[in-house]
């Protein structure tokens, strides 16, 4: 085991090849100076804009025209009850949806009973599309008569 006192003594500091402290400090200084200059320019522009704002003509002096409030329902519960009664009556009656097409509306309870008894209707089968076979040319290359004769 080597003796610690025999090991070469190294000065403790940063590795100079990894970072250039002078360049980093210069960059920080440039950033700070840039920040001060930009803030000074912004303050000057703000002073100019505020001085010009006092010279602007006043806005319109007309008073706003009062508008009617929105047409809200005064008695919501009464209208809601009437709507529900109308919808409930529609669910319990027979009527034509399209008499010409023979489509009728039946009460919801009757419709559910029919679905339980008969199941969901199946769509009518459609005719399968017919495919006409086309003549496919022979995929083998044409044999030349000269190549066969020479063999």
C-alpha positions as CSV (number, residue, x, y, z in Angstrom):
1,X,0.0,0.0,0.0
2,X,1.5,3.3,-1.0
3,X,2.2,5.9,1.6
4,X,0.0,9.0,1.4
5,X,2.9,11.3,2.0
6,X,4.7,10.0,-1.0
7,X,1.9,10.8,-3.4
8,X,2.5,14.0,-5.4
9,X,0.8,17.0,-3.9
10,X,-1.7,18.7,-6.1
11,X,-3.0,22.2,-5.6
12,X,-6.8,22.2,-5.1
13,X,-8.5,24.4,-7.7
14,X,-10.8,24.0,-10.7
15,X,-9.7,22.4,-13.9
16,X,-8.8,25.2,-16.2
17,X,-9.3,23.2,-19.4
18,X,-13.0,22.6,-18.6
19,X,-14.1,26.2,-18.1
20,X,-12.8,29.6,-18.8
21,X,-13.8,31.8,-15.8
22,X,-12.8,35.0,-17.5
23,X,-15.2,34.4,-20.4
24,X,-18.1,33.4,-18.1
25,X,-17.6,36.5,-16.0
26,X,-17.4,38.7,-19.2
27,X,-20.7,37.1,-20.5
28,X,-22.4,37.8,-17.1
29,X,-21.2,41.4,-17.2
30,X,-22.5,41.9,-20.8
31,X,-25.9,40.5,-19.8
32,X,-26.2,42.8,-16.8
33,X,-25.2,45.9,-18.9
34,X,-27.7,44.9,-21.6
35,X,-30.4,44.5,-19.0
36,X,-29.7,48.0,-17.6
37,X,-29.7,49.5,-21.1
38,X,-33.0,47.8,-22.1
39,X,-34.7,48.9,-18.8
40,X,-33.5,52.5,-19.4
41,X,-34.9,52.5,-23.0
42,X,-38.2,51.1,-21.8
43,X,-38.4,53.8,-19.1
44,X,-37.7,56.5,-21.7
45,X,-40.4,55.1,-24.0
46,X,-42.9,54.9,-21.1
47,X,-42.3,58.6,-20.3
48,X,-42.8,59.6,-23.9
49,X,-46.1,57.5,-24.1
50,X,-47.4,58.9,-20.9
51,X,-46.7,62.5,-22.0
52,X,-48.5,61.9,-25.3
53,X,-51.5,60.3,-23.5
54,X,-52.3,63.6,-21.9
55,X,-52.7,65.3,-25.3
56,X,-55.3,62.8,-26.6
57,X,-58.8,64.0,-27.3
58,X,-61.4,62.6,-24.8
59,X,-63.4,59.6,-25.8
60,X,-67.0,59.7,-26.7
61,X,-69.2,61.5,-24.3
62,X,-72.5,60.0,-25.1
63,X,-74.2,57.9,-22.4
64,X,-74.8,54.3,-23.2
65,X,-78.3,53.4,-24.3
66,X,-79.9,51.1,-21.7
67,X,-80.8,47.7,-23.2
68,X,-83.6,45.3,-22.2
69,X,-82.6,42.6,-19.8
70,X,-82.5,39.0,-21.2
71,X,-85.9,37.3,-21.5
72,X,-85.6,34.9,-18.7
73,X,-88.4,32.5,-17.8
74,X,-90.4,33.9,-14.8
75,X,-91.8,30.6,-13.6
76,X,-89.5,27.9,-14.7
77,X,-91.1,25.1,-12.7
78,X,-94.5,25.6,-14.4
79,X,-93.1,25.6,-17.9
80,X,-90.9,22.7,-17.1
81,X,-93.8,20.7,-15.8
82,X,-95.8,21.5,-18.9
83,X,-93.0,20.3,-21.1
84,X,-92.6,17.1,-19.2
85,X,-96.3,16.4,-19.4
86,X,-96.3,16.9,-23.2
87,X,-93.4,14.6,-23.6
88,X,-94.9,11.9,-21.3
89,X,-98.2,12.0,-23.2
90,X,-96.3,11.6,-26.5
91,X,-94.6,8.4,-25.1
92,X,-98.1,6.9,-24.3
93,X,-100.0,7.5,-27.5
94,X,-100.4,6.0,-31.0
95,X,-99.8,8.3,-34.0
96,X,-98.5,8.3,-37.5
97,X,-94.9,9.3,-38.2
98,X,-95.4,8.9,-41.9
99,X,-98.8,7.5,-43.1
100,X,-97.6,7.3,-46.7
101,X,-94.6,5.1,-45.7
102,X,-96.7,3.1,-43.2
103,X,-94.5,4.2,-40.2
104,X,-96.4,4.6,-36.9
105,X,-95.5,5.7,-33.4
106,X,-96.6,3.3,-30.6
107,X,-96.5,3.7,-26.9
108,X,-93.1,3.0,-25.3
109,X,-94.4,0.2,-23.1
110,X,-95.9,-1.6,-26.1
111,X,-92.6,-1.1,-28.1
112,X,-90.6,-2.6,-25.3
113,X,-93.0,-5.6,-25.0
114,X,-92.7,-6.3,-28.7
115,X,-88.9,-6.1,-28.6
116,X,-88.8,-8.6,-25.7
117,X,-91.2,-11.0,-27.5
118,X,-89.8,-10.7,-31.1
119,X,-86.2,-9.6,-30.6
120,X,-84.5,-6.9,-32.6
121,X,-85.4,-6.8,-36.2
122,X,-82.8,-8.1,-38.6
123,X,-82.1,-6.1,-41.8
124,X,-83.2,-7.6,-45.0
125,X,-80.3,-9.5,-46.8
126,X,-78.9,-7.6,-49.7
127,X,-77.8,-9.3,-52.8
128,X,-74.2,-10.1,-52.9
129,X,-72.3,-8.1,-55.6
130,X,-71.6,-10.2,-58.7
131,X,-68.0,-10.4,-59.8
132,X,-67.4,-11.0,-63.4
133,X,-64.2,-12.8,-64.0
134,X,-61.9,-11.2,-66.5
135,X,-59.4,-13.0,-68.7
136,X,-56.0,-12.9,-67.1
137,X,-53.1,-13.0,-69.5
138,X,-50.6,-15.9,-69.0
139,X,-47.9,-14.8,-66.5
140,X,-45.2,-17.0,-68.0
141,X,-42.8,-15.3,-70.3
142,X,-43.1,-16.1,-74.0
143,X,-40.6,-18.7,-75.1
144,X,-38.8,-17.8,-78.3
145,X,-38.6,-20.5,-81.0
146,X,-34.9,-19.7,-81.6
147,X,-33.9,-20.5,-78.0
148,X,-35.6,-23.9,-78.1
149,X,-34.1,-24.8,-81.5
150,X,-30.6,-24.2,-80.4
151,X,-30.9,-26.5,-77.3
